[in-house]
Amino acid sequence: MRILFVCQTFLPHFEGGTERVARAHAKALQRAGHAVRIVAPAPAGKAGVAQVEGLDVYFVEETALGPDALEDRLLIERPERRAAVLLVARDFAPDVVHIQHQASLSLGLVPALRELGAAVFVSLHDLFVTCPRFFRDPIEGVACPPPSEFAACAVCIADEAPGFSPAELEVALGERDRRMRAELEGADGLFAPSASHARRIELLLEFDPGRISVLANGLTESMKRVAAAPLPSDASAPLELLFFGHRVRTKGIVELVRAASAAAGKSARPLHLVCLGAPLEPGLDEELTRLASPLKLTLEGTYDMARLAQAAARAHIALFPSKALESYGLVVDEALALGLPVLCAEAGALAERVGGAGLVLPSPRDEAATRAWSEALLELASDPARLEAWRAAIPDRMPGPSDAAAALLEHYSLPRS
Protein backbone atom coordinates (compact mmCIF):
# COMPACT_ATOMS: atom_id res chain seq x y z
CA MET A 1 0.00 0.00 0.00
CA ARG A 2 1.22 3.52 -0.80
CA ILE A 3 0.52 5.84 2.14
CA LEU A 4 1.01 9.61 2.26
CA PHE A 5 1.05 11.38 5.64
CA VAL A 6 0.23 15.11 5.46
CA CYS A 7 1.60 16.90 8.54
CA GLN A 8 1.51 20.47 9.81
CA THR A 9 5.29 20.37 10.38
CA PHE A 10 7.98 17.74 10.87
CA LEU A 11 11.51 17.14 12.09
CA PRO A 12 14.07 18.70 11.92
CA HIS A 13 12.08 21.96 11.94
CA PHE A 14 9.79 21.16 14.86
CA GLU A 15 8.28 18.21 16.67
CA GLY A 16 5.37 18.39 19.08
CA GLY A 17 3.11 15.57 20.21
CA THR A 18 1.21 15.34 16.92
CA GLU A 19 4.39 15.08 14.86
CA ARG A 20 5.90 12.58 17.27
CA VAL A 21 2.87 10.33 16.89
CA ALA A 22 2.86 10.72 13.10
CA ARG A 23 6.57 9.84 12.91
CA ALA A 24 6.11 6.72 15.04
CA HIS A 25 3.10 5.51 13.07
CA ALA A 26 4.75 6.20 9.70
CA LYS A 27 7.84 4.22 10.70
CA ALA A 28 5.68 1.32 11.91
CA LEU A 29 3.74 1.26 8.64
CA GLN A 30 7.00 1.30 6.71
CA ARG A 31 8.38 -1.58 8.80
CA ALA A 32 5.20 -3.50 7.95
CA GLY A 33 6.17 -3.32 4.27
CA HIS A 34 4.21 -0.30 3.05
CA ALA A 35 5.57 2.61 1.01
CA VAL A 36 5.27 5.74 3.17
CA ARG A 37 5.94 9.36 2.27
CA ILE A 38 5.57 12.49 4.44
CA VAL A 39 4.68 15.96 3.17
CA ALA A 40 4.81 19.00 5.46
CA PRO A 41 5.33 22.76 5.27
CA ALA A 42 8.79 24.08 6.20
CA PRO A 43 10.17 27.56 6.94
CA ALA A 44 11.15 29.80 4.05
CA GLY A 45 14.18 28.50 2.18
CA LYS A 46 13.84 24.98 3.64
CA ALA A 47 11.73 23.34 0.94
CA GLY A 48 13.02 20.11 -0.55
CA VAL A 49 13.32 16.39 0.15
CA ALA A 50 14.94 15.02 3.31
CA GLN A 51 15.50 11.69 4.99
CA VAL A 52 14.26 11.73 8.58
CA GLU A 53 14.91 8.50 10.47
CA GLY A 54 14.48 6.50 7.27
CA LEU A 55 11.36 8.34 6.15
CA ASP A 56 11.12 10.31 2.90
CA VAL A 57 9.91 13.78 3.87
CA TYR A 58 8.87 16.29 1.21
CA PHE A 59 8.96 19.82 2.58
CA VAL A 60 6.87 22.48 0.84
CA GLU A 61 7.61 26.13 1.58
CA GLU A 62 5.53 27.78 4.28
CA THR A 63 4.60 31.27 3.11
CA ALA A 64 4.54 34.04 5.71
CA LEU A 65 1.20 35.34 6.99
CA GLY A 66 0.21 38.78 5.83
CA PRO A 67 -0.89 41.35 8.43
CA ASP A 68 -4.48 41.27 7.13
CA ALA A 69 -4.63 37.60 6.23
CA LEU A 70 -7.95 36.80 7.87
CA GLU A 71 -8.71 34.22 5.19
CA ASP A 72 -5.36 32.58 5.82
CA ARG A 73 -5.49 32.66 9.61
CA LEU A 74 -9.13 31.83 10.29
CA LEU A 75 -10.49 30.23 7.16
CA ILE A 76 -7.32 28.20 6.50
CA GLU A 77 -7.47 29.08 2.82
CA ARG A 78 -3.94 28.70 1.44
CA PRO A 79 -4.15 27.77 -2.24
CA GLU A 80 -0.38 27.79 -2.83
CA ARG A 81 0.24 25.34 0.00
CA ARG A 82 -2.67 23.15 -1.10
CA ALA A 83 -1.27 23.06 -4.63
CA ALA A 84 2.20 22.11 -3.34
CA VAL A 85 0.78 19.19 -1.32
CA LEU A 86 -1.25 18.02 -4.31
CA LEU A 87 1.87 18.10 -6.48
CA VAL A 88 3.62 15.69 -4.10
CA ALA A 89 0.50 13.51 -3.99
CA ARG A 90 0.23 13.30 -7.79
CA ASP A 91 3.87 12.28 -8.05
CA PHE A 92 3.50 9.59 -5.36
CA ALA A 93 0.03 8.32 -6.41
CA PRO A 94 -0.93 7.12 -2.92
CA ASP A 95 -3.67 4.62 -2.16
CA VAL A 96 -4.25 6.36 1.17
CA VAL A 97 -3.67 9.92 2.37
CA HIS A 98 -3.74 10.53 6.11
CA ILE A 99 -3.98 14.20 7.13
CA GLN A 100 -2.48 14.56 10.60
CA HIS A 101 -3.37 18.22 11.19
CA GLN A 102 -4.74 21.21 9.26
CA ALA A 103 -3.20 24.13 11.16
CA SER A 104 -0.42 25.09 8.73
CA LEU A 105 -2.04 23.52 5.67
CA SER A 106 -5.25 24.40 3.83
CA LEU A 107 -8.84 23.35 3.73
CA GLY A 108 -9.91 21.91 0.43
CA LEU A 109 -7.33 19.14 0.60
CA VAL A 110 -9.83 16.35 1.34
CA PRO A 111 -11.96 16.73 -1.83
CA ALA A 112 -8.89 17.46 -3.99
CA LEU A 113 -7.05 14.37 -2.77
CA ARG A 114 -10.11 12.18 -3.22
CA GLU A 115 -10.32 13.40 -6.82
CA LEU A 116 -6.86 11.89 -7.30
CA GLY A 117 -8.34 8.52 -6.36
CA ALA A 118 -6.92 8.25 -2.84
CA ALA A 119 -8.84 7.30 0.28
CA VAL A 120 -8.48 10.23 2.69
CA PHE A 121 -8.41 10.01 6.49
CA VAL A 122 -8.05 12.81 9.04
CA SER A 123 -6.73 12.58 12.59
CA LEU A 124 -8.14 15.01 15.16
CA HIS A 125 -5.28 15.26 17.63
CA ASP A 126 -6.65 18.33 19.42
CA LEU A 127 -9.63 20.70 19.19
CA PHE A 128 -8.29 22.86 16.35
CA VAL A 129 -11.18 21.83 14.08
CA THR A 130 -13.50 23.60 16.55
CA CYS A 131 -11.21 26.37 17.84
CA PRO A 132 -8.52 28.60 16.26
CA ARG A 133 -6.68 28.52 19.60
CA PHE A 134 -6.51 24.69 19.41
CA PHE A 135 -7.70 23.73 22.91
CA ARG A 136 -10.92 25.63 23.74
CA ASP A 137 -9.07 27.18 26.68
CA PRO A 138 -10.71 30.62 26.72
CA ILE A 139 -9.18 33.84 27.98
CA GLU A 140 -10.25 35.15 31.37
CA GLY A 141 -13.85 36.36 31.40
CA VAL A 142 -14.91 34.30 28.38
CA ALA A 143 -16.71 30.95 28.39
CA CYS A 144 -16.76 28.60 25.41
CA PRO A 145 -20.18 28.87 23.72
CA PRO A 146 -22.46 26.07 22.49
CA PRO A 147 -22.04 24.71 18.94
CA SER A 148 -22.76 27.16 16.10
CA GLU A 149 -22.42 30.25 18.34
CA PHE A 150 -19.34 32.41 17.84
CA ALA A 151 -19.80 35.78 19.58
CA ALA A 152 -17.74 34.66 22.60
CA CYS A 153 -15.11 33.14 20.29
CA ALA A 154 -14.72 36.49 18.51
CA VAL A 155 -13.92 38.13 21.85
CA CYS A 156 -11.52 35.33 22.79
CA ILE A 157 -9.39 35.61 19.64
CA ALA A 158 -9.59 39.40 19.21
CA ASP A 159 -6.02 40.01 20.39
CA GLU A 160 -4.73 37.46 17.87
CA ALA A 161 -6.60 39.10 14.97
CA PRO A 162 -6.00 42.85 15.32
CA GLY A 163 -7.74 45.17 12.91
CA PHE A 164 -10.99 43.22 12.71
CA SER A 165 -14.19 44.06 14.55
CA PRO A 166 -15.95 41.47 16.73
CA ALA A 167 -18.74 41.33 14.14
CA GLU A 168 -16.26 40.56 11.34
CA LEU A 169 -14.58 37.88 13.44
CA GLU A 170 -17.92 36.31 14.36
CA VAL A 171 -18.84 36.01 10.68
CA ALA A 172 -15.43 34.59 9.81
CA LEU A 173 -15.62 32.05 12.63
CA GLY A 174 -19.02 30.90 11.42
CA GLU A 175 -17.63 30.45 7.92
CA ARG A 176 -14.63 28.57 9.35
CA ASP A 177 -16.98 26.22 11.17
CA ARG A 178 -19.07 25.61 8.03
CA ARG A 179 -16.00 24.90 5.91
CA MET A 180 -14.41 22.65 8.52
CA ARG A 181 -17.57 20.55 8.92
CA ALA A 182 -17.83 20.10 5.15
CA GLU A 183 -14.15 19.16 4.89
CA LEU A 184 -14.37 16.52 7.60
CA GLU A 185 -17.67 15.13 6.37
CA GLY A 186 -16.00 14.45 3.02
CA ALA A 187 -13.25 12.28 4.49
CA ASP A 188 -13.32 8.49 4.28
CA GLY A 189 -12.59 8.26 7.99
CA LEU A 190 -11.95 10.42 11.03
CA PHE A 191 -9.79 9.37 13.98
CA ALA A 192 -9.53 10.61 17.57
CA PRO A 193 -7.05 9.20 20.08
CA SER A 194 -9.59 8.73 22.88
CA ALA A 195 -13.30 8.17 23.37
CA SER A 196 -13.78 11.38 25.35
CA HIS A 197 -12.08 13.44 22.63
CA ALA A 198 -14.11 11.80 19.86
CA ARG A 199 -17.41 12.42 21.63
CA ARG A 200 -16.47 16.02 22.42
CA ILE A 201 -15.75 16.87 18.78
CA GLU A 202 -18.90 15.09 17.62
CA LEU A 203 -20.93 17.28 19.98
CA LEU A 204 -19.15 20.49 19.01
CA LEU A 205 -19.46 19.85 15.26
CA GLU A 206 -22.92 18.30 15.65
CA PHE A 207 -21.84 15.06 13.97
CA ASP A 208 -23.70 11.80 14.47
CA PRO A 209 -22.40 9.75 17.42
CA GLY A 210 -19.80 7.27 16.23
CA ARG A 211 -18.82 9.31 13.17
CA ILE A 212 -15.29 9.56 14.63
CA SER A 213 -13.40 6.32 15.22
CA VAL A 214 -11.27 5.95 18.34
CA LEU A 215 -7.70 4.97 17.54
CA ALA A 216 -5.31 5.15 20.49
CA ASN A 217 -1.94 6.70 19.71
CA GLY A 218 -0.04 4.25 21.88
CA LEU A 219 3.58 4.70 22.86
CA THR A 220 5.73 6.36 20.24
CA GLU A 221 8.73 4.18 21.06
CA SER A 222 9.44 1.06 23.07
CA MET A 223 10.01 1.58 26.78
CA LYS A 224 11.30 -0.84 29.40
CA ARG A 225 9.89 -1.04 32.89
CA VAL A 226 12.35 0.29 35.45
CA ALA A 227 12.91 -1.23 38.87
CA ALA A 228 11.42 1.42 41.10
CA ALA A 229 11.88 0.67 44.78
CA PRO A 230 8.84 0.49 47.08
CA LEU A 231 8.28 3.40 49.44
CA PRO A 232 9.91 2.39 52.75
CA SER A 233 7.70 2.31 55.83
CA ASP A 234 10.31 4.43 57.59
CA ALA A 235 8.84 7.95 57.45
CA SER A 236 12.26 9.52 57.08
CA ALA A 237 12.40 8.28 53.48
CA PRO A 238 10.86 10.85 51.08
CA LEU A 239 7.85 10.22 48.86
CA GLU A 240 9.33 10.76 45.40
CA LEU A 241 6.93 12.44 42.96
CA LEU A 242 7.48 12.85 39.20
CA PHE A 243 5.89 15.26 36.71
CA PHE A 244 7.04 15.29 33.09
CA GLY A 245 5.92 17.18 30.00
CA HIS A 246 5.87 20.81 28.94
CA ARG A 247 5.90 23.08 31.99
CA VAL A 248 2.95 25.42 31.42
CA ARG A 249 0.14 26.58 33.67
CA THR A 250 -2.57 24.70 31.78
CA LYS A 251 -0.89 21.45 32.86
CA GLY A 252 -1.79 22.29 36.47
CA ILE A 253 1.82 22.57 37.57
CA VAL A 254 1.25 25.62 39.80
CA GLU A 255 -1.60 23.91 41.63
CA LEU A 256 0.44 20.71 41.90
CA VAL A 257 3.29 22.51 43.65
CA ARG A 258 0.78 24.22 45.96
CA ALA A 259 -0.87 20.89 46.77
CA ALA A 260 2.40 19.04 47.32
CA SER A 261 3.74 21.87 49.50
CA ALA A 262 0.60 21.80 51.64
CA ALA A 263 0.91 18.02 52.00
CA ALA A 264 4.60 18.32 52.87
CA GLY A 265 3.72 20.80 55.60
CA LYS A 266 1.43 18.25 57.28
CA SER A 267 3.27 15.00 56.55
CA ALA A 268 5.70 13.22 58.83
CA ARG A 269 7.41 12.09 55.64
CA PRO A 270 9.25 14.56 53.38
CA LEU A 271 8.01 15.00 49.80
CA HIS A 272 10.23 15.55 46.77
CA LEU A 273 8.78 16.62 43.41
CA VAL A 274 10.90 16.32 40.25
CA CYS A 275 9.62 18.18 37.17
CA LEU A 276 11.08 17.28 33.78
CA GLY A 277 10.30 19.37 30.71
CA ALA A 278 10.91 22.68 29.07
CA PRO A 279 9.54 25.74 30.93
CA LEU A 280 7.52 27.52 28.24
CA GLU A 281 6.16 30.51 30.18
CA PRO A 282 8.31 33.38 31.47
CA GLY A 283 8.50 33.58 35.25
CA LEU A 284 6.81 30.23 35.84
CA ASP A 285 9.79 28.45 37.37
CA GLU A 286 10.42 31.38 39.71
CA GLU A 287 6.79 31.20 40.84
CA LEU A 288 7.04 27.47 41.43
CA THR A 289 10.20 27.91 43.47
CA ARG A 290 8.50 30.54 45.67
CA LEU A 291 5.54 28.21 46.28
CA ALA A 292 7.59 25.11 47.05
CA SER A 293 8.44 25.40 50.77
CA PRO A 294 8.47 23.00 52.63
CA LEU A 295 8.32 20.77 49.55
CA LYS A 296 11.67 19.84 48.00
CA LEU A 297 11.35 20.81 44.33
CA THR A 298 13.70 19.92 41.47
CA LEU A 299 13.09 21.66 38.14
CA GLU A 300 14.83 20.33 35.03
CA GLY A 301 14.58 21.26 31.38
CA THR A 302 14.15 19.22 28.21
CA TYR A 303 14.61 15.50 28.77
CA ASP A 304 15.19 12.43 26.64
CA MET A 305 13.91 8.90 27.23
CA ALA A 306 17.08 7.89 29.06
CA ARG A 307 16.68 10.74 31.55
CA LEU A 308 12.98 9.97 31.96
CA ALA A 309 13.74 6.32 32.74
CA GLN A 310 16.40 7.39 35.23
CA ALA A 311 13.95 9.73 37.00
CA ALA A 312 11.19 7.09 36.97
CA ALA A 313 13.50 4.56 38.61
CA ARG A 314 13.75 6.87 41.64
CA ALA A 315 10.09 7.89 41.73
CA HIS A 316 7.12 6.31 43.48
CA ILE A 317 4.32 7.87 41.44
CA ALA A 318 3.75 10.10 38.39
CA LEU A 319 1.44 13.12 38.63
CA PHE A 320 -0.51 14.76 35.79
CA PRO A 321 -2.92 17.41 37.14
CA SER A 322 -3.76 18.96 33.76
CA LYS A 323 -6.47 21.59 33.56
CA ALA A 324 -6.73 21.18 29.78
CA LEU A 325 -9.16 18.88 27.99
CA GLU A 326 -6.40 16.48 27.00
CA SER A 327 -7.12 14.56 23.81
CA TYR A 328 -4.87 11.63 24.74
CA GLY A 329 -2.09 12.31 27.22
CA LEU A 330 0.82 10.15 26.09
CA VAL A 331 2.51 10.83 29.43
CA VAL A 332 0.11 8.43 31.18
CA ASP A 333 1.06 5.59 28.83
CA GLU A 334 4.74 6.40 29.30
CA ALA A 335 4.48 6.42 33.09
CA LEU A 336 2.66 3.09 33.16
CA ALA A 337 5.12 1.57 30.69
CA LEU A 338 7.95 2.59 33.01
CA GLY A 339 6.16 0.94 35.94
CA LEU A 340 4.89 4.03 37.73
CA PRO A 341 1.35 4.30 39.08
CA VAL A 342 -0.41 7.56 38.20
CA LEU A 343 -2.41 10.33 39.80
CA CYS A 344 -4.16 12.27 37.05
CA ALA A 345 -6.91 14.80 36.45
CA GLU A 346 -10.36 13.66 35.40
CA ALA A 347 -10.76 16.19 32.56
CA GLY A 348 -10.12 14.97 29.06
CA ALA A 349 -8.60 11.61 28.20
CA LEU A 350 -5.96 11.15 30.90
CA ALA A 351 -8.30 9.10 33.07
CA GLU A 352 -9.30 6.62 30.35
CA ARG A 353 -6.22 4.41 30.66
CA VAL A 354 -5.31 4.56 34.35
CA GLY A 355 -7.61 1.71 35.40
CA GLY A 356 -6.61 0.29 38.78
CA ALA A 357 -3.04 1.58 38.46
CA GLY A 358 -3.66 4.89 40.18
CA LEU A 359 -6.22 7.48 41.13
CA VAL A 360 -8.27 10.02 39.17
CA LEU A 361 -8.78 13.38 40.88
CA PRO A 362 -10.61 16.59 39.92
CA SER A 363 -8.77 18.97 37.62
CA PRO A 364 -7.27 21.56 39.99
CA ARG A 365 -9.25 24.53 38.71
CA ASP A 366 -10.30 25.77 42.15
CA GLU A 367 -9.19 25.58 45.78
CA ALA A 368 -11.38 22.56 46.59
CA ALA A 369 -9.88 20.51 43.76
CA THR A 370 -6.34 21.56 44.65
CA ARG A 371 -7.05 20.54 48.23
CA ALA A 372 -8.14 17.09 46.99
CA TRP A 373 -4.70 16.67 45.39
CA SER A 374 -3.01 17.69 48.62
CA GLU A 375 -5.08 15.23 50.65
CA ALA A 376 -4.34 12.41 48.22
CA LEU A 377 -0.60 13.04 48.46
CA LEU A 378 -0.78 13.20 52.25
CA GLU A 379 -2.57 9.83 52.32
CA LEU A 380 0.03 8.26 50.03
CA ALA A 381 2.84 9.50 52.24
CA SER A 382 1.35 7.58 55.16
CA ASP A 383 0.18 4.48 53.24
CA PRO A 384 2.96 2.85 51.16
CA ALA A 385 0.83 -0.28 50.65
CA ARG A 386 -1.57 1.67 48.45
CA LEU A 387 1.22 2.56 46.06
CA GLU A 388 2.25 -1.09 45.76
CA ALA A 389 -1.34 -2.17 45.04
CA TRP A 390 -1.51 0.35 42.21
CA ARG A 391 1.87 -0.76 40.90
CA ALA A 392 0.67 -4.37 40.81
CA ALA A 393 -2.30 -3.32 38.66
CA ILE A 394 -0.14 -1.83 35.87
CA PRO A 395 -0.63 -3.80 32.61
CA ASP A 396 2.27 -6.00 31.55
CA ARG A 397 2.42 -4.23 28.19
CA MET A 398 1.30 -0.87 26.84
CA PRO A 399 0.22 -0.53 23.17
CA GLY A 400 2.92 0.79 20.84
CA PRO A 401 3.41 1.94 17.23
CA SER A 402 2.90 -1.53 15.74
CA ASP A 403 -0.51 -1.78 17.41
CA ALA A 404 -1.51 1.63 16.07
CA ALA A 405 -0.25 0.70 12.59
CA ALA A 406 -2.28 -2.50 12.58
CA ALA A 407 -5.41 -0.57 13.56
CA LEU A 408 -4.75 2.05 10.87
CA LEU A 409 -4.36 -0.62 8.19
CA GLU A 410 -7.72 -2.12 9.15
CA HIS A 411 -9.39 1.26 8.59
CA TYR A 412 -7.42 1.99 5.42
CA SER A 413 -8.61 -1.32 3.92
CA LEU A 414 -12.31 -0.82 4.59
CA PRO A 415 -14.55 -0.38 1.52
CA ARG A 416 -15.00 3.29 0.61
CA SER A 417 -18.37 4.97 0.71
N, C-alpha and C positions, 0 to 999 in steps of 0.2 A: 504494500500500500504506500502511496506517496502522500505525505502529510506535511502541510505548511502551517507553522505556528506564526500568528501575527501578534506581535507584542508592542507595548507602549514604549519600551526601551529595553536595553539588554547590556550585559557585560561586553566590553570593559567600561562602558560609559556610566552605568548605574545598575545597581541591583537591589531592589526591595523585595518584600515577601512574594509579590506576584511573579516577578521575574525569576526568583529562586525556585518557585514551584514549577514554572514553565520550563526552566532549564532541566530540572530533575526529571520531569515527565518526558521531555523531548529525548533525553539521553536514554531513558528506559525503553521508549518506543524504538529508538535506533538499535539498541541492544537486542530487541526482539525481532530484528530483521527488516524493519521498515525504513524507507527513505524519508528522512526528515530534513526540512529546511526551515530556518527562522528568518523573518523579515521584521525590521524594527526601525523607527526613526533614530537618527543620530545627530549630534550637534553639527553646526555649520562646518564644512570642510572635512567631515569624518565619514562621508558616504563611501560605500565600497563593500567588498566581500572580505569577511574575516573568518578564521577558524577559532571557535571558542570551545575549549574542552571537547574537541572532536566534532562539534556541530558547525555546519555551514550557516553563517549568519550574514544576511544581506541587509546592509544599512542604507536607508534612504535618508536624504538630507531633511532635517527638521527646520523649516523656515521660521523666522522670528515672528512673534506676534506684533501686529501693529497696535498703536495706542487706542484706536477706535474699533478694534476687531471684535465687535460683539458677535458677529456671525461665527467667527473662529472660536471665540472663548466659550460662548454659551451654546451655540447651535452645532458646534463640532463639524462645521462645514469647511473642509480643507481639500479642495479638488486636486491640487498638485500632489499632495501626499497620498490621496486615494489613487491617483493615476500611477504613482510610483510603486505602490503595493501591487496594483493590478498588473503592472509590467513584470514584476518578479513572479507573480502567480501564472501569467501566461507562459513564461519561459519554463517554469517547473511543471506545469500541467498536473496539479495535485488532484488526488481523489477526494481528499478531505482538507478543509481549511478550518483551523481552530483559532478564533480571535480571543486572545487572553485579556485584552483591555482596550477601551476606546479612547482613553484620555488624550493621548497625543496623536491619535489617528484621525479618522473622519467617518461620520455616518455615511451611509450609502454603500459601504463595503459589502454588506450581506447580499443585497440583490445583485450587485455587480459580479461578485464571486460565484453566485449560483448560476448566473448567465454563462459563466465559463464551464459549467458542468460539474463543479465541485459541490460536495455536501458541506454545509457551513454550520459550525457550532460556536457558541459564545460562552465563555466562562464569566461569571459575575463574582469577582473576588471581593468586592466591597460594595458600597451603595452609590457609586458614581452614576449609575444609570438612573438614579432617582434624585441626585443631589450634586451640584457643581463642586461642592466642598468635600465630596467623597464619602463622608461618614455620618451625615445628618447629626452633626454635633453643633447646634446653633450657638450664635454669639449670645452674650448675656442679655436678658430681657426679651429674647425671641424664643418661641416654641415652634417645633416643627408642625406644619399644618396637616390636615387630612389630605388624601389623594385628590389631585386635580385642583388644589387651591395653592396659589403662589404669592399672595401678597406678603406673607411673612418671609418667604424665601427671598423676595426682592429686597427686603430690609436687611436680611442676613448677609447677602453678598454685595451690598452697596459699596462697601469700601474696596472690594476687589474689582469693581466695574465702574470706576470714576467717569463722570461725564454723562451718565445716563440717569434719567429720572426713575423713581420707583415704578411709575406706570409703564415705562418702556421696558424695564427689567421684568415686570410681571408678565407682559405680553411675550417677551422672549423666552421666559421660563416655561410658559404654557406651550409655546411652539417646540421647545426642546423636548418636553415631555411627550408631545404628540409624535415627533420624529423618532424618539427613542423607542416608544412602544411599537411603532410600525417596524422599525429595524429588527427588534428582537422577535416580534411575531413572525417575521419572515425567515428566521433561522431554522435549520433542521433539528436543532437541539440546544437547550440552555442548561448550564451546569451551575450549581452553587455548592460550596464545600461543606455545608452543614444544613440540617433540616430547618433550624431556626432562621438562618439567613435566607433560604429559599422561600419559606412562608412569608417572611417580612417583605421581600421584593414582590412576591405575588400580590400581597395586599396593597402595597404602595402603587403598583402599576395596574392594579385591578385585573390581573390575569386569573384564569381558572386555577383552582388548587391542583397541584400536581403538574402544572405546565413546566416547572423547573425541576430537573433531576438533581438529586443529591449525589455528589461524587466527592468523597473525602480526599483532601490533598495528600494525606499521609506524610511520613517523614521525607525530607528531601535528600537525605543520605543515610547510610547505615550507621547505627550507633550501638555501642556495647554497653551493657549494664555495668555500672561501677560498684565496687564493694564499699558502700557507705556503712559506717559503723552505727550500731544502735545508740540511742541517747542513754548515757549511763544514768543509773538511779541516783548517783551522787549529785546533789544539787549544785555542787561547785562547777560542774562541767556545763559549758554554755549550750543553749539551744541554738543550733546553726541554721539560719534562714537564708534562702537564696531567691533573688529576683533577677531575671535576665530578659533582655529585650531593649528596645529604644527607651531611653529615659525621658519621658514627657509626662505632663500632668494628666493627660487623658488616660494614662495607664494606671492611675491611682497611686502613684509612687509617693506623693506628699502625704496622702491619708495613711498609706502603709507605714511610713516612718513615724507618723503621729501615733498610730495604733501600737506599733512595736515598742515605742518609747514609753507609752502609758503602761503596757504590759511589763516592761522591764522595771518600771518604778515600783510595781507591786509584787514581782516575782522573787522568790528566794534564789532562783537560778538566773544567771546572766543570759542575755540575749545578744546575738551577733547577727546582723543583717549584711550580706554581701550583695551588691548590685552590679551586674555586668551589663554593659551596653553604652552606646554613645549618648552623652547628654545633648539633647537637641534644642533646649530652650535656655536662653541666657539667664543666669542667676539661679537656676534651679538647684544645682548642686550646693551652692552656698546656703540656700533656704533649707535643704535637707540636712545639712550639717548643723545648722542652728537648732533644728527641731529634734536632733537625735538623742540628746542626753535624757536619761542614763543609758540608752541603747548604744552599743558599740556598732558603728556604721562604717563599712568599707565600700567606697565608690570607685569603680574601675571603668575604663572606656571600652572601646570596641574589642570584641573577643572572637576567638575562633573555636572550633569544636574541641580542640585539645584543651584549651583553657576552661571551656564549659565543663568538660568531663572532670577536670581536676577540681573545679569548685564544687561540682555535684558530689564528688567522693568525700568531701568534708561536710556536706550539708545533711540536714535531717529532713527538710521539707522545702518545696518550691512554692512561691507565693505569687499569684497573678490577680491583683485587685482591680482590674481594668474597669474604667467607667464608660468605655466605648462599647458600642454594639458590635462586638468582634464577630467577624464572619466565619472564622475558623479557630485561630489561636494555635499556631504550630507549636508554640512554647509548651503547651500542655503535653502534646505527644512527645516532645523531646525530653521533658522532665520524667515522664513515665518510662520512656525507653531507657533512660539512665538509671532508673530504679528509685526515683524520688516520688513519694506521695505528694499531693497537690492540695493547696487551698486556693480556690479561685472564686471570682465574682460570678453571680448568676446571670448577668446580662449577656446577651449574645450567645455565642457558640461554645465558650470555654467549658461550660458545665456538661456538655453533651457526652464527653468522653472520659470524665473522671471516674464514674461508676463508684465502686466501693473503695477506691484507692485515694480517698481524700475527702474533703468537705467543701460544699458550695455555700458561700456566704453572700449577703446582699452587696451590690456594688456600692462602694463607699462614697455616696453622693451627699450624705448628710451626717450629722454627728451621731445619730443612732446607729447607722450602718457602720461607721468607723469604730464605734464602741464595740460592735459585734465582732469585728476583726481583733480588737484588743483582747476581748474576753476569750476568744478562741485560742489565741497565742498563749495567754496565761494558763488556760487549761492544758495545753500541750506541754508547757514547761513543767507541769506537775504530774503529767500522766504519760510517761514514755511508752507504756504498753499500747496506747492508742495509735501512736506512730507506727509501731511494728505491725499492728493489725492492718493498717492501711497499706503498708509496704507489701504485706503478704497477698493483698488483693490486686496488685499490679499485674496486668496481663503478661504472659511469657514473651509475647512478640507484639510490636506495634506495626501497623501497615506501613509500607514503604513505596518507593517509586514504581516497582514492578507491579504491585497491587493496583495502583492508580492507572498504570498503562493498560493492564488487562481490562479494567472497567471501561476505560476510554475506547478500547478496540471493540468492545461489545456494542457500545453506542454507535461508533462509527459504522459498524456493519449492519445496523438495522435498516430495513427498507425505508426509502424516503417517501415523504408524503407528496 
